[in-house]
Amino acid sequence: MLTIDQIIAHLERTIAEDRLAGNRYGLKNAQTAAGFLMAAAQAADDKGLARRFQILAAQAANKAEELDDA
């Protein structure tokens, strides 16, 4: 069974790999996925988990913006 911690670790790894590869599209996908999961956590009234996904979405967006500025 896939756990929340595994999903978060996968998103973190994906964000790092996409940043290194200069993959803006991948970063946007990671941002969208994290945002979707954040909304699901909010709907389940899990504020802590929603915050973790919010941070991941922001990290992906920031990394994509860094690539756009380069």
Biopython code that builds the backbone (N, CA, C, O; Angstrom):
import numpy as np
from Bio.PDB.StructureBuilder import StructureBuilder

atoms = [
    (1, "MET", "N", (0.853, -1.181, 0.000)),
    (1, "MET", "CA", (0.000, 0.000, 0.000)),
    (1, "MET", "C", (0.896, 1.241, 0.000)),
    (1, "MET", "O", (1.860, 1.327, 0.761)),
    (2, "LEU", "N", (0.567, 2.173, -0.846)),
    (2, "LEU", "CA", (1.289, 3.436, -0.956)),
    (2, "LEU", "C", (0.916, 4.326, 0.214)),
    (2, "LEU", "O", (-0.259, 4.441, 0.563)),
    (3, "THR", "N", (1.917, 4.960, 0.825)),
    (3, "THR", "CA", (1.657, 5.829, 1.970)),
    (3, "THR", "C", (1.800, 7.297, 1.577)),
    (3, "THR", "O", (2.377, 7.622, 0.539)),
    (4, "ILE", "N", (1.270, 8.164, 2.413)),
    (4, "ILE", "CA", (1.399, 9.608, 2.210)),
    (4, "ILE", "C", (2.872, 10.003, 2.212)),
    (4, "ILE", "O", (3.294, 10.821, 1.394)),
    (5, "ASP", "N", (3.651, 9.435, 3.115)),
    (5, "ASP", "CA", (5.075, 9.756, 3.175)),
    (5, "ASP", "C", (5.791, 9.370, 1.885)),
    (5, "ASP", "O", (6.698, 10.079, 1.450)),
    (6, "GLN", "N", (5.403, 8.271, 1.274)),
    (6, "GLN", "CA", (5.997, 7.867, -0.005)),
    (6, "GLN", "C", (5.608, 8.830, -1.124)),
    (6, "GLN", "O", (6.425, 9.142, -1.991)),
    (7, "ILE", "N", (4.379, 9.293, -1.105)),
    (7, "ILE", "CA", (3.931, 10.261, -2.102)),
    (7, "ILE", "C", (4.706, 11.561, -1.949)),
    (7, "ILE", "O", (5.153, 12.137, -2.940)),
    (8, "ILE", "N", (4.866, 12.022, -0.726)),
    (8, "ILE", "CA", (5.614, 13.253, -0.475)),
    (8, "ILE", "C", (7.067, 13.090, -0.896)),
    (8, "ILE", "O", (7.629, 13.986, -1.526)),
    (9, "ALA", "N", (7.684, 11.966, -0.561)),
    (9, "ALA", "CA", (9.077, 11.716, -0.953)),
    (9, "ALA", "C", (9.203, 11.698, -2.473)),
    (9, "ALA", "O", (10.169, 12.226, -3.025)),
    (10, "HIS", "N", (8.235, 11.094, -3.143)),
    (10, "HIS", "CA", (8.268, 11.054, -4.607)),
    (10, "HIS", "C", (8.158, 12.462, -5.193)),
    (10, "HIS", "O", (8.891, 12.807, -6.120)),
    (11, "LEU", "N", (7.252, 13.268, -4.662)),
    (11, "LEU", "CA", (7.118, 14.642, -5.146)),
    (11, "LEU", "C", (8.397, 15.435, -4.906)),
    (11, "LEU", "O", (8.835, 16.180, -5.783)),
    (12, "GLU", "N", (8.997, 15.285, -3.738)),
    (12, "GLU", "CA", (10.252, 15.984, -3.441)),
    (12, "GLU", "C", (11.346, 15.583, -4.429)),
    (12, "GLU", "O", (12.072, 16.433, -4.945)),
    (13, "ARG", "N", (11.453, 14.298, -4.681)),
    (13, "ARG", "CA", (12.464, 13.788, -5.607)),
    (13, "ARG", "C", (12.188, 14.277, -7.031)),
    (13, "ARG", "O", (13.110, 14.664, -7.750)),
    (14, "THR", "N", (10.928, 14.255, -7.429)),
    (14, "THR", "CA", (10.547, 14.711, -8.764)),
    (14, "THR", "C", (10.869, 16.190, -8.945)),
    (14, "THR", "O", (11.381, 16.590, -9.991)),
    (15, "ILE", "N", (10.579, 16.991, -7.951)),
    (15, "ILE", "CA", (10.872, 18.425, -8.021)),
    (15, "ILE", "C", (12.381, 18.647, -8.171)),
    (15, "ILE", "O", (12.813, 19.455, -8.993)),
    (16, "ALA", "N", (13.171, 17.937, -7.384)),
    (16, "ALA", "CA", (14.628, 18.080, -7.462)),
    (16, "ALA", "C", (15.154, 17.641, -8.832)),
    (16, "ALA", "O", (15.984, 18.328, -9.427)),
    (17, "GLU", "N", (14.678, 16.513, -9.324)),
    (17, "GLU", "CA", (15.136, 16.004, -10.622)),
    (17, "GLU", "C", (14.727, 16.937, -11.764)),
    (17, "GLU", "O", (15.516, 17.206, -12.670)),
    (18, "ASP", "N", (13.493, 17.422, -11.710)),
    (18, "ASP", "CA", (13.020, 18.315, -12.769)),
    (18, "ASP", "C", (13.771, 19.643, -12.750)),
    (18, "ASP", "O", (14.044, 20.215, -13.805)),
    (19, "ARG", "N", (14.101, 20.130, -11.579)),
    (19, "ARG", "CA", (14.877, 21.366, -11.486)),
    (19, "ARG", "C", (16.251, 21.166, -12.119)),
    (19, "ARG", "O", (16.697, 21.987, -12.921)),
    (20, "LEU", "N", (16.911, 20.080, -11.758)),
    (20, "LEU", "CA", (18.238, 19.808, -12.309)),
    (20, "LEU", "C", (18.203, 19.611, -13.825)),
    (20, "LEU", "O", (19.138, 19.993, -14.529)),
    (21, "ALA", "N", (17.131, 19.019, -14.313)),
    (21, "ALA", "CA", (16.995, 18.764, -15.747)),
    (21, "ALA", "C", (16.468, 19.979, -16.512)),
    (21, "ALA", "O", (16.432, 19.976, -17.742)),
    (22, "GLY", "N", (16.062, 21.012, -15.780)),
    (22, "GLY", "CA", (15.490, 22.185, -16.434)),
    (22, "GLY", "C", (14.118, 21.911, -17.023)),
    (22, "GLY", "O", (13.726, 22.531, -18.012)),
    (23, "ASN", "N", (13.391, 20.989, -16.421)),
    (23, "ASN", "CA", (12.092, 20.544, -16.926)),
    (23, "ASN", "C", (10.961, 21.382, -16.317)),
    (23, "ASN", "O", (10.383, 21.016, -15.293)),
    (24, "ARG", "N", (10.660, 22.503, -16.962)),
    (24, "ARG", "CA", (9.594, 23.394, -16.472)),
    (24, "ARG", "C", (8.233, 22.685, -16.471)),
    (24, "ARG", "O", (7.442, 22.842, -15.541)),
    (25, "TYR", "N", (7.976, 21.909, -17.522)),
    (25, "TYR", "CA", (6.700, 21.206, -17.636)),
    (25, "TYR", "C", (6.521, 20.214, -16.486)),
    (25, "TYR", "O", (5.432, 20.104, -15.923)),
    (26, "GLY", "N", (7.580, 19.501, -16.142)),
    (26, "GLY", "CA", (7.528, 18.567, -15.016)),
    (26, "GLY", "C", (7.270, 19.278, -13.706)),
    (26, "GLY", "O", (6.517, 18.794, -12.861)),
    (27, "LEU", "N", (7.903, 20.438, -13.539)),
    (27, "LEU", "CA", (7.690, 21.217, -12.311)),
    (27, "LEU", "C", (6.246, 21.711, -12.218)),
    (27, "LEU", "O", (5.650, 21.706, -11.141)),
    (28, "LYS", "N", (5.692, 22.133, -13.347)),
    (28, "LYS", "CA", (4.285, 22.568, -13.354)),
    (28, "LYS", "C", (3.362, 21.392, -13.024)),
    (28, "LYS", "O", (2.367, 21.558, -12.318)),
    (29, "ASN", "N", (3.696, 20.202, -13.538)),
    (29, "ASN", "CA", (2.901, 19.017, -13.209)),
    (29, "ASN", "C", (2.990, 18.689, -11.722)),
    (29, "ASN", "O", (1.983, 18.353, -11.099)),
    (30, "ALA", "N", (4.182, 18.785, -11.154)),
    (30, "ALA", "CA", (4.351, 18.523, -9.722)),
    (30, "ALA", "C", (3.563, 19.540, -8.905)),
    (30, "ALA", "O", (2.951, 19.195, -7.894)),
    (31, "GLN", "N", (3.581, 20.789, -9.347)),
    (31, "GLN", "CA", (2.818, 21.831, -8.649)),
    (31, "GLN", "C", (1.332, 21.519, -8.678)),
    (31, "GLN", "O", (0.645, 21.646, -7.664)),
    (32, "THR", "N", (0.838, 21.113, -9.835)),
    (32, "THR", "CA", (-0.579, 20.784, -9.977)),
    (32, "THR", "C", (-0.953, 19.583, -9.104)),
    (32, "THR", "O", (-1.985, 19.591, -8.433)),
    (33, "ALA", "N", (-0.105, 18.557, -9.122)),
    (33, "ALA", "CA", (-0.377, 17.362, -8.316)),
    (33, "ALA", "C", (-0.400, 17.695, -6.832)),
    (33, "ALA", "O", (-1.293, 17.262, -6.104)),
    (34, "ALA", "N", (0.585, 18.466, -6.389)),
    (34, "ALA", "CA", (0.638, 18.844, -4.971)),
    (34, "ALA", "C", (-0.570, 19.693, -4.594)),
    (34, "ALA", "O", (-1.113, 19.553, -3.498)),
    (35, "GLY", "N", (-0.987, 20.566, -5.493)),
    (35, "GLY", "CA", (-2.176, 21.390, -5.235)),
    (35, "GLY", "C", (-3.434, 20.548, -5.134)),
    (35, "GLY", "O", (-4.283, 20.798, -4.279)),
    (36, "PHE", "N", (-3.559, 19.560, -5.994)),
    (36, "PHE", "CA", (-4.702, 18.654, -5.953)),
    (36, "PHE", "C", (-4.733, 17.886, -4.633)),
    (36, "PHE", "O", (-5.784, 17.756, -4.005)),
    (37, "LEU", "N", (-3.570, 17.380, -4.220)),
    (37, "LEU", "CA", (-3.492, 16.632, -2.962)),
    (37, "LEU", "C", (-3.724, 17.544, -1.764)),
    (37, "LEU", "O", (-4.292, 17.115, -0.760)),
    (38, "MET", "N", (-3.289, 18.799, -1.859)),
    (38, "MET", "CA", (-3.554, 19.771, -0.801)),
    (38, "MET", "C", (-5.064, 19.972, -0.647)),
    (38, "MET", "O", (-5.577, 20.012, 0.471)),
    (39, "ALA", "N", (-5.766, 20.098, -1.763)),
    (39, "ALA", "CA", (-7.219, 20.280, -1.711)),
    (39, "ALA", "C", (-7.905, 19.065, -1.095)),
    (39, "ALA", "O", (-8.867, 19.207, -0.341)),
    (40, "ALA", "N", (-7.407, 17.868, -1.419)),
    (40, "ALA", "CA", (-7.985, 16.652, -0.833)),
    (40, "ALA", "C", (-7.759, 16.623, 0.679)),
    (40, "ALA", "O", (-8.651, 16.247, 1.439)),
    (41, "ALA", "N", (-6.573, 17.020, 1.103)),
    (41, "ALA", "CA", (-6.284, 17.058, 2.544)),
    (41, "ALA", "C", (-7.159, 18.095, 3.244)),
    (41, "ALA", "O", (-7.642, 17.861, 4.352)),
    (42, "GLN", "N", (-7.360, 19.236, 2.596)),
    (42, "GLN", "CA", (-8.234, 20.258, 3.173)),
    (42, "GLN", "C", (-9.662, 19.741, 3.292)),
    (42, "GLN", "O", (-10.328, 19.980, 4.299)),
    (43, "ALA", "N", (-10.130, 19.039, 2.277)),
    (43, "ALA", "CA", (-11.487, 18.488, 2.303)),
    (43, "ALA", "C", (-11.651, 17.463, 3.418)),
    (43, "ALA", "O", (-12.743, 17.290, 3.960)),
    (44, "ALA", "N", (-10.543, 16.777, 3.757)),
    (44, "ALA", "CA", (-10.566, 15.795, 4.847)),
    (44, "ALA", "C", (-10.278, 16.456, 6.189)),
    (44, "ALA", "O", (-10.181, 15.779, 7.212)),
    (45, "ASP", "N", (-10.143, 17.776, 6.181)),
    (45, "ASP", "CA", (-9.885, 18.573, 7.391)),
    (45, "ASP", "C", (-8.569, 18.181, 8.067)),
    (45, "ASP", "O", (-8.469, 18.157, 9.294)),
    (46, "ASP", "N", (-7.566, 17.876, 7.247)),
    (46, "ASP", "CA", (-6.232, 17.550, 7.748)),
    (46, "ASP", "C", (-5.315, 18.729, 7.422)),
    (46, "ASP", "O", (-4.662, 18.760, 6.379)),
    (47, "LYS", "N", (-5.282, 19.689, 8.333)),
    (47, "LYS", "CA", (-4.555, 20.936, 8.093)),
    (47, "LYS", "C", (-3.047, 20.725, 7.985)),
    (47, "LYS", "O", (-2.384, 21.385, 7.185)),
    (48, "GLY", "N", (-2.511, 19.826, 8.773)),
    (48, "GLY", "CA", (-1.078, 19.560, 8.734)),
    (48, "GLY", "C", (-0.641, 18.991, 7.395)),
    (48, "GLY", "O", (0.362, 19.422, 6.826)),
    (49, "LEU", "N", (-1.382, 18.041, 6.904)),
    (49, "LEU", "CA", (-1.064, 17.430, 5.619)),
    (49, "LEU", "C", (-1.298, 18.425, 4.479)),
    (49, "LEU", "O", (-0.520, 18.476, 3.526)),
    (50, "ALA", "N", (-2.354, 19.202, 4.577)),
    (50, "ALA", "CA", (-2.612, 20.224, 3.563)),
    (50, "ALA", "C", (-1.440, 21.200, 3.494)),
    (50, "ALA", "O", (-1.048, 21.622, 2.406)),
    (51, "ARG", "N", (-0.889, 21.555, 4.630)),
    (51, "ARG", "CA", (0.255, 22.475, 4.678)),
    (51, "ARG", "C", (1.481, 21.842, 4.014)),
    (51, "ARG", "O", (2.202, 22.521, 3.284)),
    (52, "ARG", "N", (1.722, 20.559, 4.256)),
    (52, "ARG", "CA", (2.862, 19.875, 3.629)),
    (52, "ARG", "C", (2.752, 19.897, 2.112)),
    (52, "ARG", "O", (3.740, 20.143, 1.421)),
    (53, "PHE", "N", (1.555, 19.643, 1.591)),
    (53, "PHE", "CA", (1.364, 19.673, 0.150)),
    (53, "PHE", "C", (1.419, 21.105, -0.393)),
    (53, "PHE", "O", (1.870, 21.328, -1.517)),
    (54, "GLN", "N", (0.964, 22.064, 0.399)),
    (54, "GLN", "CA", (1.055, 23.465, -0.007)),
    (54, "GLN", "C", (2.523, 23.878, -0.175)),
    (54, "GLN", "O", (2.879, 24.574, -1.126)),
    (55, "ILE", "N", (3.358, 23.441, 0.755)),
    (55, "ILE", "CA", (4.791, 23.748, 0.684)),
    (55, "ILE", "C", (5.407, 23.122, -0.557)),
    (55, "ILE", "O", (6.210, 23.763, -1.234)),
    (56, "LEU", "N", (5.047, 21.884, -0.869)),
    (56, "LEU", "CA", (5.569, 21.226, -2.068)),
    (56, "LEU", "C", (5.114, 21.946, -3.338)),
    (56, "LEU", "O", (5.899, 22.111, -4.273)),
    (57, "ALA", "N", (3.867, 22.367, -3.375)),
    (57, "ALA", "CA", (3.368, 23.101, -4.541)),
    (57, "ALA", "C", (4.137, 24.405, -4.709)),
    (57, "ALA", "O", (4.492, 24.780, -5.826)),
    (58, "ALA", "N", (4.391, 25.088, -3.613)),
    (58, "ALA", "CA", (5.146, 26.341, -3.666)),
    (58, "ALA", "C", (6.581, 26.102, -4.109)),
    (58, "ALA", "O", (7.128, 26.885, -4.885)),
    (59, "GLN", "N", (7.196, 25.029, -3.624)),
    (59, "GLN", "CA", (8.563, 24.716, -4.041)),
    (59, "GLN", "C", (8.626, 24.467, -5.546)),
    (59, "GLN", "O", (9.522, 24.970, -6.224)),
    (60, "ALA", "N", (7.695, 23.709, -6.058)),
    (60, "ALA", "CA", (7.670, 23.425, -7.499)),
    (60, "ALA", "C", (7.475, 24.724, -8.294)),
    (60, "ALA", "O", (8.136, 24.939, -9.310)),
    (61, "ALA", "N", (6.577, 25.573, -7.833)),
    (61, "ALA", "CA", (6.334, 26.840, -8.522)),
    (61, "ALA", "C", (7.584, 27.725, -8.482)),
    (61, "ALA", "O", (7.942, 28.346, -9.483)),
    (62, "ASN", "N", (8.237, 27.778, -7.335)),
    (62, "ASN", "CA", (9.439, 28.602, -7.204)),
    (62, "ASN", "C", (10.557, 28.107, -8.096)),
    (62, "ASN", "O", (11.257, 28.908, -8.715)),
    (63, "LYS", "N", (10.734, 26.809, -8.172)),
    (63, "LYS", "CA", (11.786, 26.233, -9.021)),
    (63, "LYS", "C", (11.484, 26.489, -10.498)),
    (63, "LYS", "O", (12.398, 26.763, -11.277)),
    (64, "ALA", "N", (10.221, 26.402, -10.886)),
    (64, "ALA", "CA", (9.847, 26.689, -12.273)),
    (64, "ALA", "C", (10.102, 28.163, -12.596)),
    (64, "ALA", "O", (10.557, 28.499, -13.690)),
    (65, "GLU", "N", (9.808, 29.019, -11.650)),
    (65, "GLU", "CA", (10.040, 30.469, -11.840)),
    (65, "GLU", "C", (11.538, 30.756, -11.958)),
    (65, "GLU", "O", (11.952, 31.592, -12.761)),
    (66, "GLU", "N", (12.347, 30.062, -11.158)),
    (66, "GLU", "CA", (13.796, 30.235, -11.259)),
    (66, "GLU", "C", (14.282, 29.872, -12.663)),
    (66, "GLU", "O", (15.141, 30.555, -13.222)),
    (67, "LEU", "N", (13.733, 28.801, -13.226)),
    (67, "LEU", "CA", (14.118, 28.394, -14.577)),
    (67, "LEU", "C", (13.669, 29.419, -15.599)),
    (67, "LEU", "O", (14.374, 29.675, -16.574)),
    (68, "ASP", "N", (12.500, 30.008, -15.385)),
    (68, "ASP", "CA", (11.994, 31.030, -16.306)),
    (68, "ASP", "C", (12.882, 32.274, -16.287)),
    (68, "ASP", "O", (13.059, 32.935, -17.310)),
    (69, "ASP", "N", (13.437, 32.587, -15.116)),
    (69, "ASP", "CA", (14.281, 33.784, -14.960)),
    (69, "ASP", "C", (15.698, 33.570, -15.483)),
    (69, "ASP", "O", (16.425, 34.530, -15.735)),
    (70, "ALA", "N", (16.083, 32.308, -15.645)),
    (70, "ALA", "CA", (17.470, 32.003, -16.069)),
    (70, "ALA", "C", (17.674, 32.209, -17.552)),
    (70, "ALA", "O", (18.776, 31.997, -18.058)),
]
sb = StructureBuilder()
sb.init_structure("model")
sb.init_model(0)
sb.init_chain("A")
sb.init_seg("    ")
for serial, (resi, resn, name, xyz) in enumerate(atoms, 1):
    if name == "N":
        sb.init_residue(resn, " ", resi, " ")
    sb.init_atom(name, np.array(xyz, "f"), 0.0, 1.0, " ", f" {name:<3s}", serial, name[0])
structure = sb.get_structure()
